[in-house]
Amino acid sequence: MKKLLLLSVFLVFGCKQLAWAEIEKRKIIQEDTEIAVNAGHDVSPTFYKSEEYRKLERKVEIARKNAAKLPGDPGLMNKLQQAEQNIENFEREIARIYKEIDKVPLNSERGIKAKQFFQDGDLKAAREILNIKEMSREQQALLNRQQQFTKQQETIATQLNDLAGEFMLKARLTAIDYQLGDRRIPLTSKYFEQALASDSPPERLHEYAQFLQKNNLFFEAEKRYQEALKAYRESAENNPAVYLPYVAGTLNNLGNLISNDSSRREEAKKRYQEALKAYREMAKNNPAVYLPDVAGTLNNLGNLISDDSRRREKAEKYYQEALKAYRELAKNNPAVYLPYVAGTLNNLGTLVAADSRRVKAEKYYQAALKTYRELARNNPAVYLPYVANTLNNLGNLVSNDSRREEAEKRYREALKAYRELAKNNPAVYLPYVAGTLNNLATLVAADSRRRSDAEKRYLKALIAYRELAKNNPAVYLPYVAGTLNNLATLVAADSRRRGDAEKRYLKALIAYRELAKKNPAVYLPYVAGTLNNLGTLITADNRRRKEAEKYYQEALKTYRELAKNNPAVYLPYVANTLGAYGFAHLKWQQSKQATTYLYEAEEIFIKLAAQAPQDFEGNLDLIQQLLRQAN
C-alpha cells in the first residue's frame, strides 16, 4: 500500500504550497517476524484480565463518557482517540511479544520468572524483576570476568547471551510502555544497546535497526544495518543457501533507508541492484519463494528513480517487469499476489501522471481501485485502506485536471473510509484522516469563496498531528510543520491576516530547523522552502526589505548547497528562489538587481526545459516575462 507522502513542496517563486496530498511510493521492507496487526490478537486471556489492561480500559471508558457529554469538544475527542490508540497498541505489541517470547533465550532464573510473569499477564512484575541496575551490574561484572578469566569465556558467553535475551525482552516491553512519553524511544534504544553489548548477532542488529528506522532515527539505523550486513555476508560465504536471502533483504532495507536522502540515491540504487542480482539468482532455482522478492526490488528501483524526469522511462520498465511477475504469481495464488498487482498499477499511475500522461495514469488507478474494491468485499479490515489510498491518488490526479468536483468526491469517500478505520485503530489511521483533510483543504482553498472551509480542515488536521506528535515527535513533528505551512499559505492570501500567516511560518521554521539538526539531508529543503515563504510574505512591506532579503539569501544558499550533490532535484528550487528574489526586487523598483537574479534563473530553466519541456517551459516563460518587465 502506498502511503501518503510526508510533505511535498511546490514553490512558484517563493509561494510554497506544502501539499500533504502526494502519495509515498511503496517500499518493500524485509521483516524478520510476522506481527499480528488485525483485530482479535492471538494472545493469552490473562492479558485482558491484567491490571494494566483494565487501567487502559477504564481510561477509554472515562474518555468516552466525557466525550459523550460534550461531543463537540476537540480536546475530549483527542483524549478518547489517544486512549483508544494506547489500548490498540498495547494489544498489538503484546501479541508480538507473546508470539516471539519462546524464541528469546531466557534461561536464567530471573528470565524464566520474567517470562512467566509476562505470560500470566503481570507486566509490572515482569518489568520489575528485570531490574535494570541489577542486570547492568551483573552484565558489567561478567564482561570484566570475560576479560580476566579466559578459561571461563564459554560459560560467561552463555550467561551474557541469557542477559542479552533479558535486555531484548526489556526493550520490547519498554517499547509498549506509552506512559513513558518522550522517554520511551531512548530507553528502548538503551536496552537494545545493552543487549548488543553482551552479543551482537546479525538478527539482533537487524531488529534494532528496524526499530530505529521506524522511529525516524535514520543515522543510527544505518549504522546497525551496516553491521548486520557485514555479519550476514561473512556467514553467506560459508553457507549461501541460508544467509544470502538475509544479505539481499538487508541490502533492500538499506536502499529504502538511504533513498530518503536525495544526495545518496545513486548509493541506494547500488544497494537495490545488488539485492536484485541476488534475488534473480535465487529465483532461478526457487521462483515460488524468490520471484516476489525480485518484483519487490524492481518496485523499489522504480520508486527510487521515478522522481528524475530523465529516468522515468527506465522507472516504467522496472514497474512493468514487476507487474508482469506479480500477475504471473497471481495466477496460482490470487489471494496473496493480487494486492501486489494493484500496488504496482498504483505506482505506474503515479509515474505516468508525473509525465503529464493523465489519461493513462487514470486507467492504472482505476484498474488498481477495481482490484482493491473486490478484495475489500471479502476482507475490508485489510483492503479498505488500499481502497481509500487509491481514491486519494485519483483525487490528486483529477484535481489538477479541472475536475475539482470529482476530486472532492474522491477525497470525501477516502476520508469516510479512513475515519471508519480510525475508530478501531486510531494509531494507524488517524494520520491518514489528517492527511486526507489536508488534501481536501488544499483542493477547496483554490476557491476563494471556500477559504474558511479550507482553514477548518487544516486546523482539524493540525489538531490530529499535534496529538500524535506528543507521543511520537520524531514521526509526526514534520506533519505538524507542514500543516502550519499550509495554513500560513492559506491565510497569507488575506492581506489583513499576514501577521497570523507569519506566526505559522515561523513555528514551522522552528520545527524544521530542529528536525534538520538530526537529519539535515531530509529536512534542510523544508527549512529553505519555509524561508522562501517568509521572504515572499514580507516582501510587500517595504519597511522590512532587509529582513525579506535575509530570508531569500539563506534559502538560496541552502538550495545551492543541496544542488551541488543533487542538481537534478535541487536546481529547480535554486531557479525558483532566484525568480522569487528577482521578482521581489522588481516590487522594490530595483530593476538592475532584479535582472541579475532573473538572468541566472532563466539560464537554469533553459537547460531544464531542454531536458523536460513539459515540466519547466511554463517556469521559463514566466521568468522571461519578468525580464521584459525589468528591462
DANORWO-V271695 format. One record per run of one state. SS is the DSSP state (helix for helix, strand for strand, loop for the rest). FROM is the first residue (numbers start at 1). TO is the last residue. If there is no record, write none. Layout:
ss:from:to
SS:FROM:TO
SS:FROM:TO
This chain:
ss:from:to
loop:1:3
strand:4:4
loop:5:7
strand:8:8
loop:9:10
strand:11:12
loop:13:14
strand:15:16
loop:17:18
strand:19:19
loop:20:22
strand:23:23
loop:24:45
helix:46:49
loop:50:50
helix:51:69
loop:70:73
helix:74:103
loop:104:108
helix:109:119
loop:120:122
helix:123:129
loop:130:131
helix:132:148
loop:149:149
helix:150:175
loop:176:177
helix:178:180
loop:181:182
helix:183:198
loop:199:201
helix:202:214
loop:215:217
helix:218:238
loop:239:239
helix:240:258
loop:259:261
helix:262:285
loop:286:286
helix:287:305
loop:306:308
helix:309:332
loop:333:333
helix:334:354
loop:355:357
helix:358:378
loop:379:379
helix:380:399
loop:400:403
helix:404:424
loop:425:425
helix:426:445
loop:446:447
helix:448:471
loop:472:472
helix:473:492
loop:493:494
helix:495:518
loop:519:519
helix:520:538
loop:539:541
helix:542:565
loop:566:566
helix:567:587
loop:588:590
helix:591:611
loop:612:612
helix:613:630
loop:631:631
